[in-house]
Amino acid sequence: MISKQNKYDIAYLKMAIEWGKLSYCKRRQVGALIVKNNMIISDGYNGTPSGLENFCEDENGYTKWYVLHAEANAITKIASSTQSSDGATLYISLSPCKECSKLIHQAKIKRVVYHNAYKDNSGLKFLEKAGVELTQISDLG
């Protein structure tokens, strides 16, 4: 029997994956939702900063250095709102890199639910050490 929390985790994760499809990035599209008290308080997808062209890759197909990751976009949206991510859950289609993991910890996000694992797991190791609950859900049924 699937728990109520697991049902919500799958639903929010599916929404994060859909949100990632809004990204203009060609190599990889990543979506993120921040949920607190059963409400989505922020969202984000990977892409260039506001006001810049929507091309994430250079002429060789490499991601430009200034492309923001989905979770960084969601966290910075919180910073310019009246919301607080303290105690929230981050749902993300790809596990966080080490740079974004620092932002997640600093934003006091207590739980990260992700679909696919990023090639470098040092971000997950950092979050685990910092006491953030990590859950990977590969099967979205």
DSSP file (Angstrom, degrees, kcal/mol; ACC not computed):
  #  RESIDUE AA STRUCTURE BP1 BP2  ACC     N-H-->O    O-->H-N    N-H-->O    O-->H-N    TCO  KAPPA ALPHA  PHI   PSI    X-CA   Y-CA   Z-CA
    1    1 A M              0   0    0      0, 0.0     2,-0.3     0, 0.0     0, 0.0   0.000 360.0 360.0 360.0 131.1    0.0    0.0    0.0
    2    2 A I        -     0   0    0      1,-0.1     2,-0.0     2,-0.0     5,-0.0  -0.646 360.0-123.1 -84.0 134.4    1.4    3.4   -1.0
    3    3 A S     >  -     0   0    0     -2,-0.3     4,-2.0     1,-0.1     5,-0.1  -0.298  17.6-116.0 -75.4 161.3    1.4    6.0    1.7
    4    4 A K  H  > S+     0   0    0      1,-0.2     4,-2.1     2,-0.2     5,-0.2   0.902 117.7  52.2 -61.6 -41.9   -0.3    9.4    1.4
    5    5 A Q  H  > S+     0   0    0      1,-0.2     4,-2.8     2,-0.2    -1,-0.2   0.909 108.3  50.9 -61.5 -41.8    3.1   11.2    1.6
    6    6 A N  H  > S+     0   0    0      2,-0.2     4,-2.4     1,-0.2    -1,-0.2   0.883 107.5  53.1 -64.4 -38.2    4.4    9.0   -1.2
    7    7 A K  H  X S+     0   0    0     -4,-2.0     4,-2.1     2,-0.2    -1,-0.2   0.920 112.1  45.1 -61.2 -43.9    1.4    9.8   -3.3
    8    8 A Y  H  X S+     0   0    0     -4,-2.1     4,-2.9     2,-0.2     5,-0.3   0.907 110.9  53.9 -66.0 -42.0    2.1   13.5   -2.8
    9    9 A D  H  X S+     0   0    0     -4,-2.8     4,-2.2     1,-0.2    -2,-0.2   0.920 110.7  46.0 -58.7 -44.6    5.8   13.0   -3.5
   10   10 A I  H  X S+     0   0    0     -4,-2.4     4,-2.4     2,-0.2    -1,-0.2   0.916 113.4  49.5 -64.9 -43.4    5.1   11.3   -6.8
   11   11 A A  H  X S+     0   0    0     -4,-2.1     4,-1.9     1,-0.2    -2,-0.2   0.935 113.9  44.2 -63.2 -47.1    2.5   14.0   -7.8
   12   12 A Y  H  X S+     0   0    0     -4,-2.9     4,-2.2     1,-0.2    -1,-0.2   0.870 112.8  52.5 -66.3 -36.0    4.8   16.9   -7.0
   13   13 A L  H  X S+     0   0    0     -4,-2.2     4,-2.2    -5,-0.3    -1,-0.2   0.902 107.9  50.8 -66.9 -40.6    7.8   15.2   -8.7
   14   14 A K  H  X S+     0   0    0     -4,-2.4     4,-2.2     1,-0.2    -1,-0.2   0.892 110.3  50.7 -61.1 -39.4    5.7   14.7  -11.9
   15   15 A M  H  X S+     0   0    0     -4,-1.9     4,-2.6     2,-0.2    -2,-0.2   0.898 108.2  51.7 -65.8 -40.1    4.8   18.4  -11.8
   16   16 A A  H  X S+     0   0    0     -4,-2.2     4,-1.9     2,-0.2    -2,-0.2   0.902 109.1  50.7 -63.1 -40.9    8.5   19.3  -11.4
   17   17 A I  H  X S+     0   0    0     -4,-2.2     4,-0.7     2,-0.2    -2,-0.2   0.923 111.8  47.4 -62.5 -44.0    9.4   17.2  -14.4
   18   18 A E  H >< S+     0   0    0     -4,-2.2     3,-1.0     1,-0.2     4,-0.2   0.904 109.0  54.2 -62.5 -41.4    6.6   18.9  -16.5
   19   19 A W  H >< S+     0   0    0     -4,-2.6     3,-1.8     1,-0.3    -1,-0.2   0.868 100.4  61.3 -61.4 -36.8    7.8   22.3  -15.3
   20   20 A G  H >< S+     0   0    0     -4,-1.9     3,-1.8     1,-0.3    -1,-0.3   0.763  88.2  72.0 -60.9 -25.8   11.3   21.4  -16.6
   21   21 A K  T << S+     0   0    0     -3,-1.0    -1,-0.3    -4,-0.7    -2,-0.2   0.617  84.8  68.6 -68.0 -10.8    9.9   21.1  -20.1
   22   22 A L  T <  S+     0   0    0     -3,-1.8    -1,-0.3    -4,-0.2    -2,-0.2   0.624  78.2 108.3 -78.8 -13.8    9.5   24.9  -20.1
   23   23 A S    <   -     0   0    0     -3,-1.8    24,-0.1    -4,-0.2    23,-0.0  -0.324  64.5-148.2 -65.8 144.5   13.3   25.2  -20.2
   24   24 A Y        +     0   0    0     22,-0.4    32,-0.3    24,-0.1    -1,-0.1   0.476  63.0 117.3 -87.9  -4.1   15.0   26.4  -23.4
   25   25 A C        -     0   0    0     21,-0.5    30,-0.1     1,-0.1    -2,-0.0  -0.411  48.7-164.3 -68.4 138.6   18.1   24.3  -22.6
   26   26 A K  S    S+     0   0    0     -2,-0.1     3,-0.2     1,-0.1    -1,-0.1   0.835  81.0  54.6 -91.8 -37.5   18.7   21.5  -25.2
   27   27 A R  S    S-     0   0    0      1,-0.3     2,-0.3    34,-0.1    -1,-0.1   0.910 126.1  -7.6 -66.6 -43.3   21.1   19.3  -23.3
   28   28 A R        -     0   0    0      2,-0.0     2,-0.6    -8,-0.0    -1,-0.3  -0.964  57.2-150.3-157.9 135.3   19.0   18.8  -20.3
   29   29 A Q        -     0   0    0     -2,-0.3     2,-0.4    -3,-0.2    -9,-0.1  -0.950  21.9-177.9-111.5 121.8   15.7   20.2  -19.0
   30   30 A V        -     0   0    0     -2,-0.6    16,-1.6   -10,-0.2     2,-0.3  -0.959   5.7-167.5-124.3 136.2   15.4   20.3  -15.2
   31   31 A G  E     -A   45   0A   0     -2,-0.4    62,-2.1    14,-0.2     2,-0.3  -0.910   2.5-170.2-122.7 151.6   12.4   21.4  -13.2
   32   32 A A  E     -AB  44  92A   0     12,-2.8    12,-2.1    -2,-0.3     2,-0.4  -0.996   6.9-171.8-141.4 144.2   12.0   22.2   -9.5
   33   33 A L  E     -AB  43  91A   0     58,-2.5    58,-3.2    -2,-0.3     2,-0.5  -0.993  12.8-150.8-130.5 141.1    9.2   22.9   -7.0
   34   34 A I  E     -AB  42  90A   0      8,-2.5     7,-2.9    -2,-0.4     8,-1.3  -0.968  19.8-170.7-111.6 124.3    9.4   24.1   -3.4
   35   35 A V  E     +AB  40  89A   0     54,-3.0    54,-2.9    -2,-0.5     2,-0.4  -0.943  11.2 172.4-121.6 133.1    6.5   22.9   -1.3
   36   36 A K  E >  S-A   39   0A   0      3,-2.6     3,-1.3    -2,-0.4    52,-0.1  -0.995  72.5  -3.1-140.4 133.0    5.7   23.9    2.2
   37   37 A N  T 3  S-     0   0    0     -2,-0.4    -1,-0.1     1,-0.3     3,-0.1   0.893 130.0 -57.5  52.3  44.0    2.5   23.1    4.2
   38   38 A N  T 3  S+     0   0    0      1,-0.2     2,-0.4    -3,-0.0    -1,-0.3   0.726 116.8 111.3  60.4  25.2    1.1   21.3    1.1
   39   39 A M  E <  S-A   36   0A   0     -3,-1.3    -3,-2.6     0, 0.0     2,-0.7  -0.990  72.2-123.6-127.8 138.5    1.4   24.5   -1.0
   40   40 A I  E     +A   35   0A   0     -2,-0.4    -5,-0.3    -5,-0.2     3,-0.1  -0.703  32.9 173.6 -75.9 117.7    3.8   25.1   -3.9
   41   41 A I  E     +     0   0A   0     -7,-2.9     2,-0.3    -2,-0.7    -6,-0.2   0.570  61.5   5.7-104.9 -12.0    5.6   28.3   -2.8
   42   42 A S  E     -A   34   0A   0     -8,-1.3    -8,-2.5     2,-0.0     2,-0.3  -0.984  57.3-168.3-163.2 161.1    8.1   28.5   -5.6
   43   43 A D  E     +A   33   0A   0     -2,-0.3     2,-0.3   -10,-0.2   -10,-0.2  -0.956   9.9 169.1-146.7 163.3    9.1   26.9   -8.9
   44   44 A G  E     -A   32   0A   0    -12,-2.1   -12,-2.8    -2,-0.3     2,-0.3  -0.974  14.9-162.2-169.0 159.3   12.0   27.0  -11.3
   45   45 A Y  E     -A   31   0A   0     -2,-0.3   -14,-0.2   -14,-0.2     2,-0.1  -0.962  41.8 -86.5-142.5 160.4   13.6   25.5  -14.3
   46   46 A N  S    S+     0   0    0    -16,-1.6   -21,-0.5    -2,-0.3   -22,-0.4  -0.411  70.1 109.2 -71.8 142.1   17.2   25.7  -15.7
   47   47 A G  B     -E   68   0B   0     21,-2.0    21,-3.0   -24,-0.1     3,-0.1  -0.977  65.0 -54.0 172.8 179.8   17.9   28.6  -18.0
   48   48 A T        -     0   0    0     -2,-0.3    19,-0.1    19,-0.2     3,-0.1  -0.374  66.0 -87.6 -75.8 155.7   19.7   31.9  -18.5
   49   49 A P    >   -     0   0    0      0, 0.0     3,-1.9     0, 0.0    -1,-0.1  -0.212  61.6 -75.3 -60.0 154.9   19.2   34.8  -16.1
   50   50 A S  T 3  S+     0   0    0      1,-0.2     3,-0.1    -3,-0.1    -3,-0.0  -0.182 118.2  23.2 -52.2 136.9   16.3   37.2  -16.7
   51   51 A G  T 3  S+     0   0    0      1,-0.3    -1,-0.2    -3,-0.1     2,-0.2   0.271  99.5 105.0  90.5 -11.8   16.8   39.6  -19.6
   52   52 A L  S <  S-     0   0    0     -3,-1.9    -1,-0.3     1,-0.1    -4,-0.1  -0.598  83.4 -82.1 -97.3 163.7   19.4   37.5  -21.4
   53   53 A E        -     0   0    0     -2,-0.2     2,-0.7     1,-0.1    -1,-0.1  -0.241  40.3-118.2 -60.7 152.4   18.9   35.4  -24.6
   54   54 A N  S    S+     0   0    0     -7,-0.1     2,-0.6    -3,-0.1    -1,-0.1  -0.236  74.7 117.2 -92.0  46.8   17.3   32.0  -24.0
   55   55 A F        +     0   0    0     -2,-0.7   -30,-0.1     1,-0.1    -2,-0.1  -0.956  36.2 179.7-114.3 114.0   20.2   30.0  -25.4
   56   56 A C        +     0   0    0     -2,-0.6     8,-3.5   -32,-0.3     2,-0.3   0.740  62.1  61.2 -85.8 -25.1   21.8   27.7  -22.7
   57   57 A E  B    S-F   63   0C   0      6,-0.3     6,-0.2     1,-0.1     2,-0.0  -0.770  74.2-131.5-109.4 150.0   24.5   26.1  -24.9
   58   58 A D    >   -     0   0    0      4,-2.9     3,-2.0    -2,-0.3    -1,-0.1  -0.181  47.2 -81.5 -83.0-175.6   27.4   27.6  -26.8
   59   59 A E  T 3  S+     0   0    0      1,-0.3    -1,-0.1     2,-0.1    -2,-0.0   0.686 131.5  53.7 -64.8 -17.5   28.3   26.8  -30.4
   60   60 A N  T 3  S-     0   0    0      2,-0.1    -1,-0.3     3,-0.0     3,-0.1   0.398 120.6-106.3 -95.4   1.5   30.0   23.6  -29.3
   61   61 A G  S <  S+     0   0    0     -3,-2.0     2,-0.3     1,-0.3    -2,-0.1   0.520  75.7 135.4  88.3   5.5   27.0   22.4  -27.4
   62   62 A Y        -     0   0    0      1,-0.1    -4,-2.9   -35,-0.0    -1,-0.3  -0.637  63.4-102.8 -88.5 146.4   28.4   23.0  -23.9
   63   63 A T  B     -F   57   0C   0     -2,-0.3    -6,-0.3    -6,-0.2    -1,-0.1  -0.467  39.7-113.3 -67.3 132.0   26.2   24.7  -21.2
   64   64 A K    >   -     0   0    0     -8,-3.5     3,-1.6    -2,-0.2    -1,-0.1  -0.367  22.6-120.5 -65.8 146.0   27.1   28.3  -20.7
   65   65 A W  T 3  S+     0   0    0      1,-0.3    -1,-0.1    -3,-0.1    -2,-0.1   0.763 108.0  55.8 -61.7 -26.9   28.7   29.1  -17.3
   66   66 A Y  T 3  S+     0   0    0    -10,-0.1    -1,-0.3     2,-0.1     2,-0.2   0.391  73.7 122.1 -93.3   5.2   25.9   31.5  -16.4
   67   67 A V    <   -     0   0    0     -3,-1.6     2,-0.3   -11,-0.2   -19,-0.2  -0.505  59.5-133.9 -66.6 131.0   23.0   29.2  -16.8
   68   68 A L  B     -E   47   0B   0    -21,-3.0   -21,-2.0    -2,-0.2     2,-0.1  -0.677  14.8-123.4 -87.9 139.4   21.1   28.9  -13.6
   69   69 A H     >  -     0   0    0     -2,-0.3     4,-2.2   -23,-0.2     5,-0.2  -0.428  26.5-108.9 -77.8 159.1   20.0   25.5  -12.3
   70   70 A A  H  > S+     0   0    0      1,-0.2     4,-2.2     2,-0.2   -38,-0.2   0.889 117.9  47.6 -56.8 -45.8   16.3   24.9  -11.6
   71   71 A E  H  > S+     0   0    0      1,-0.2     4,-2.5     2,-0.2    -1,-0.2   0.852 109.6  53.7 -69.5 -32.7   16.7   24.8   -7.8
   72   72 A A  H  > S+     0   0    0      2,-0.2     4,-2.5     1,-0.2    -1,-0.2   0.906 109.3  49.1 -65.7 -41.0   18.7   28.0   -7.8
   73   73 A N  H  X S+     0   0    0     -4,-2.2     4,-1.7     2,-0.2    -2,-0.2   0.918 112.5  47.6 -62.7 -43.1   16.0   29.7   -9.8
   74   74 A A  H  X S+     0   0    0     -4,-2.2     4,-1.5     1,-0.2    -2,-0.2   0.903 113.4  47.7 -65.7 -40.9   13.3   28.4   -7.3
   75   75 A I  H  X S+     0   0    0     -4,-2.5     4,-1.7     1,-0.2    -2,-0.2   0.898 110.5  50.6 -68.8 -40.5   15.4   29.5   -4.3
   76   76 A T  H  X S+     0   0    0     -4,-2.5     4,-1.0     1,-0.2    -1,-0.2   0.830 105.8  56.9 -69.1 -29.0   16.1   33.0   -5.6
   77   77 A K  H >< S+     0   0    0     -4,-1.7     3,-0.5     1,-0.2    -1,-0.2   0.905 105.6  51.4 -63.7 -39.9   12.4   33.5   -6.3
   78   78 A I  H >< S+     0   0    0     -4,-1.5     3,-2.1     1,-0.2     5,-0.3   0.906 103.1  59.5 -60.8 -41.6   11.7   32.8   -2.6
   79   79 A A  H 3< S+     0   0    0     -4,-1.7    -1,-0.2     1,-0.3    -2,-0.2   0.793 107.2  45.7 -60.8 -28.7   14.3   35.4   -1.7
   80   80 A S  T << S+     0   0    0     -4,-1.0    -1,-0.3    -3,-0.5     2,-0.2   0.171 109.7  67.2-101.4  19.1   12.3   38.1   -3.5
   81   81 A S  S <  S-     0   0    0     -3,-2.1    -3,-0.0     2,-0.2    -4,-0.0  -0.607  91.2-107.5-122.2-174.8    9.0   37.0   -2.1
   82   82 A T  S    S+     0   0    0     -2,-0.2     2,-0.1     2,-0.1    -4,-0.1   0.397  86.9 102.7 -93.9   1.7    7.3   37.1    1.3
   83   83 A Q        -     0   0    0     -5,-0.3     2,-0.4   -42,-0.1    -2,-0.2  -0.363  59.9-146.3 -82.0 162.9    7.6   33.3    1.6
   84   84 A S        -     0   0    0      2,-0.1    -2,-0.1    -2,-0.1    24,-0.0  -0.998   8.6-157.1-128.7 135.5   10.2   31.3    3.6
   85   85 A S    >   +     0   0    0     -2,-0.4     3,-2.4    22,-0.2     2,-0.3   0.346  48.9 135.0 -91.2   6.5   11.6   27.9    2.5
   86   86 A D  T 3  S+     0   0    0      1,-0.3    23,-0.2    23,-0.1    22,-0.2  -0.401  83.4   1.3 -59.4 116.2   12.5   27.0    6.2
   87   87 A G  T 3  S+     0   0    0     21,-3.1    -1,-0.3    -2,-0.3    22,-0.2   0.491 103.4 137.5  85.2   4.2   11.4   23.4    6.6
   88   88 A A    <   -     0   0    0     -3,-2.4    22,-1.8    20,-0.3    23,-1.4  -0.187  51.8-120.7 -80.2 171.8   10.1   23.0    3.0
   89   89 A T  E     -Bc  35 111A   0    -54,-2.9   -54,-3.0    21,-0.2     2,-0.5  -0.949  16.4-148.4-113.2 134.8   10.6   20.2    0.6
   90   90 A L  E     -Bc  34 112A   0     21,-2.9    23,-3.0    -2,-0.4     2,-0.5  -0.912   8.3-163.5-102.0 124.1   12.3   20.6   -2.8
   91   91 A Y  E     +Bc  33 113A   0    -58,-3.2   -58,-2.5    -2,-0.5     2,-0.4  -0.939  19.4 169.4-106.0 126.3   11.1   18.4   -5.6
   92   92 A I  E     -Bc  32 114A   0     21,-2.6    23,-1.4    -2,-0.5   -60,-0.2  -0.998  40.7-139.4-144.7 142.2   13.5   18.2   -8.5
   93   93 A S  E    S+     0   0A   0    -62,-2.1    23,-2.2    -2,-0.4     2,-0.4   0.713  95.8  34.1 -74.5 -19.3   13.8   16.1  -11.6
   94   94 A L  E    S- c   0 116A   0    -63,-0.3    23,-0.2    21,-0.2    -1,-0.1  -1.000  95.8-104.4-136.1 133.6   17.6   15.8  -11.3
   95   95 A S        -     0   0    0     21,-2.6    24,-0.1    -2,-0.4    28,-0.1  -0.190  50.6 -93.5 -58.2 149.9   19.5   15.6   -8.0
   96   96 A P        -     0   0    0      0, 0.0    28,-0.3     0, 0.0    27,-0.3  -0.268  30.8-125.6 -72.1 148.5   21.4   18.8   -7.0
   97   97 A C     >  -     0   0    0     26,-0.1     4,-2.0    -3,-0.1     5,-0.1  -0.264  37.5 -96.1 -77.1 174.1   25.0   19.6   -7.9
   98   98 A K  H  > S+     0   0    0      1,-0.2     4,-1.1     2,-0.2    -1,-0.1   0.859 123.3  51.8 -66.1 -34.6   27.4   20.6   -5.1
   99   99 A E  H  > S+     0   0    0      1,-0.2     4,-1.1     2,-0.2     3,-0.4   0.936 112.6  44.2 -67.3 -45.5   26.9   24.3   -5.7
  100  100 A C  H  > S+     0   0    0      1,-0.2     4,-2.5     2,-0.2    -1,-0.2   0.812 104.6  64.9 -69.1 -28.9   23.1   24.1   -5.5
  101  101 A S  H  X S+     0   0    0     -4,-2.0     4,-2.3     1,-0.2    -1,-0.2   0.866  99.1  53.1 -61.3 -35.7   23.3   21.9   -2.5
  102  102 A K  H  X S+     0   0    0     -4,-1.1     4,-2.5    -3,-0.4    -1,-0.2   0.909 109.6  48.4 -64.4 -41.4   24.9   24.7   -0.5
  103  103 A L  H  X S+     0   0    0     -4,-1.1     4,-2.2     2,-0.2    -2,-0.2   0.908 110.1  52.0 -64.6 -41.7   22.0   27.0   -1.5
  104  104 A I  H  <>S+     0   0    0     -4,-2.5     5,-1.9     2,-0.2     4,-0.2   0.938 112.5  44.8 -60.3 -48.4   19.4   24.3   -0.5
  105  105 A H  H ><5S+     0   0    0     -4,-2.3     3,-1.6     1,-0.2    -2,-0.2   0.929 113.7  49.3 -61.8 -46.0   21.1   23.9    2.9
  106  106 A Q  H 3<5S+     0   0    0     -4,-2.5    -1,-0.2     1,-0.3    -2,-0.2   0.809 105.8  57.5 -65.6 -30.0   21.3   27.7    3.4
  107  107 A A  T 3<5S-     0   0    0     -4,-2.2    -1,-0.3    -5,-0.2    -2,-0.2   0.450 113.1-122.0 -79.3   0.3   17.6   28.1    2.4
  108  108 A K  T < 5 +     0   0    0     -3,-1.6   -21,-3.1     1,-0.2     2,-0.4   0.761  50.7 165.4  63.6  28.5   16.8   25.7    5.3
  109  109 A I      < -     0   0    0     -5,-1.9    -1,-0.2   -23,-0.2   -20,-0.2  -0.639  19.3-166.6 -72.5 129.9   15.1   23.2    3.0
  110  110 A K        +     0   0    0    -22,-1.8    23,-2.6    -2,-0.4     2,-0.4   0.599  62.8  37.9 -99.1 -14.0   14.7   20.1    5.1
  111  111 A R  E     -cd  89 133A   0    -23,-1.4   -21,-2.9    21,-0.2     2,-0.4  -1.000  55.8-167.4-144.3 137.2   13.8   17.5    2.4
  112  112 A V  E     -cd  90 134A   0     21,-2.9    23,-2.4    -2,-0.4     2,-0.5  -0.991   4.4-173.2-126.7 124.1   14.8   16.9   -1.2
  113  113 A V  E     +cd  91 135A   0    -23,-3.0   -21,-2.6    -2,-0.4     2,-0.3  -0.975  16.2 175.8-115.9 122.3   12.9   14.5   -3.4
  114  114 A Y  E     -cd  92 136A   0     21,-2.5    23,-2.6    -2,-0.5   -21,-0.2  -0.884  29.6-153.7-131.0 159.2   14.5   13.8   -6.8
  115  115 A H  E    S+     0   0A   0    -23,-1.4     2,-0.3    -2,-0.3   -21,-0.2   0.919  79.2  25.7 -93.9 -65.5   13.8   11.6   -9.8
  116  116 A N  E    S-c   94   0A   0    -23,-2.2   -21,-2.6   -24,-0.1     2,-0.4  -0.744  78.8-119.6-104.2 151.0   17.2   11.0  -11.6
  117  117 A A        -     0   0    0     -2,-0.3     2,-0.1   -23,-0.2     4,-0.1  -0.748  24.5-125.8 -91.1 132.7   20.6   11.1  -10.0
  118  118 A Y        -     0   0    0     -2,-0.4    -1,-0.0     2,-0.2     5,-0.0  -0.416  27.5-111.6 -69.8 151.5   23.2   13.6  -11.3
  119  119 A K  S    S+     0   0    0      1,-0.1     2,-0.6    -2,-0.1    -1,-0.1   0.792 107.7  57.2 -59.2 -30.9   26.5   12.1  -12.4
  120  120 A D    >   -     0   0    0      1,-0.1     3,-0.5     2,-0.0     4,-0.2  -0.909  65.4-172.5-104.5 116.1   28.4   13.8   -9.5
  121  121 A N  T 3>  +     0   0    0     -2,-0.6     4,-2.2     1,-0.2     5,-0.2   0.277  57.9 103.2 -93.4  13.0   26.8   12.7   -6.1
  122  122 A S  H 3> S+     0   0    0      1,-0.2     4,-2.2     2,-0.2    -1,-0.2   0.824  78.4  56.8 -66.2 -29.0   28.9   15.1   -4.0
  123  123 A G  H <> S+     0   0    0     -3,-0.5     4,-2.2   -27,-0.3    -1,-0.2   0.912 108.3  46.5 -65.1 -42.0   25.9   17.4   -3.6
  124  124 A L  H  > S+     0   0    0    -28,-0.3     4,-2.6    -4,-0.2    -2,-0.2   0.901 111.0  52.2 -65.7 -41.1   23.8   14.6   -2.2
  125  125 A K  H  X S+     0   0    0     -4,-2.2     4,-2.2     1,-0.2    -2,-0.2   0.904 109.8  49.5 -61.8 -41.2   26.6   13.6    0.1
  126  126 A F  H  X S+     0   0    0     -4,-2.2     4,-2.0     2,-0.2    -2,-0.2   0.941 111.9  47.5 -62.4 -47.8   26.8   17.2    1.4
  127  127 A L  H  <>S+     0   0    0     -4,-2.2     5,-2.7     1,-0.2     4,-0.4   0.891 110.8  51.6 -62.5 -40.2   23.1   17.4    2.0
  128  128 A E  H ><5S+     0   0    0     -4,-2.6     3,-1.3     1,-0.2    -1,-0.2   0.924 110.4  48.5 -61.2 -44.7   23.1   14.1    3.8
  129  129 A K  H 3<5S+     0   0    0     -4,-2.2    -1,-0.2     1,-0.3    -2,-0.2   0.839 108.5  55.4 -62.9 -33.7   25.9   15.3    6.1
  130  130 A A  T 3<5S-     0   0    0     -4,-2.0    -1,-0.3    -5,-0.2    -2,-0.2   0.481 121.8-107.2 -80.4  -2.7   23.9   18.5    6.7
  131  131 A G  T < 5 +     0   0    0     -3,-1.3     2,-0.4    -4,-0.4    -3,-0.2   0.652  67.5 148.3  88.3  15.6   20.9   16.5    7.9
  132  132 A V      < -     0   0    0     -5,-2.7     2,-0.3    -6,-0.1    -1,-0.3  -0.716  50.3-121.4 -84.8 131.6   18.7   17.1    4.8
  133  133 A E  E     -d  111   0A   0    -23,-2.6   -21,-2.9    -2,-0.4     2,-0.4  -0.577  30.2-160.0 -73.8 128.9   16.3   14.1    4.2
  134  134 A L  E     +d  112   0A   0     -2,-0.3     2,-0.4   -23,-0.2   -21,-0.2  -0.928  13.8 176.8-116.4 134.7   16.9   12.7    0.7
  135  135 A T  E     -d  113   0A   0    -23,-2.4   -21,-2.5    -2,-0.4     2,-0.5  -0.980  12.2-160.6-137.8 124.0   14.5   10.5   -1.3
  136  136 A Q  E     -d  114   0A   0     -2,-0.4     2,-0.5   -23,-0.2   -21,-0.2  -0.906   5.4-172.4-101.8 130.5   14.9    9.3   -4.8
  137  137 A I        +     0   0    0    -23,-2.6     3,-0.1    -2,-0.5    -2,-0.0  -0.924  14.9 163.3-122.0 103.9   11.8    8.2   -6.6
  138  138 A S        +     0   0    0     -2,-0.5     2,-0.8     1,-0.2    -1,-0.1   0.840  64.5  63.2 -86.7 -37.6   12.7    6.5   -9.9
  139  139 A D        +     0   0    0      1,-0.1    -1,-0.2     2,-0.1  -129,-0.0  -0.806  54.0 175.1 -95.8 108.5    9.4    4.8  -10.6
  140  140 A L              0   0    0     -2,-0.8    -1,-0.1    -3,-0.1  -126,-0.1   0.316 360.0 360.0 -95.6   7.7    6.6    7.3  -11.0
  141  141 A G              0   0    0      0, 0.0    -2,-0.1     0, 0.0    -1,-0.1   0.485 360.0 360.0  46.4 360.0    4.1    4.6  -11.9
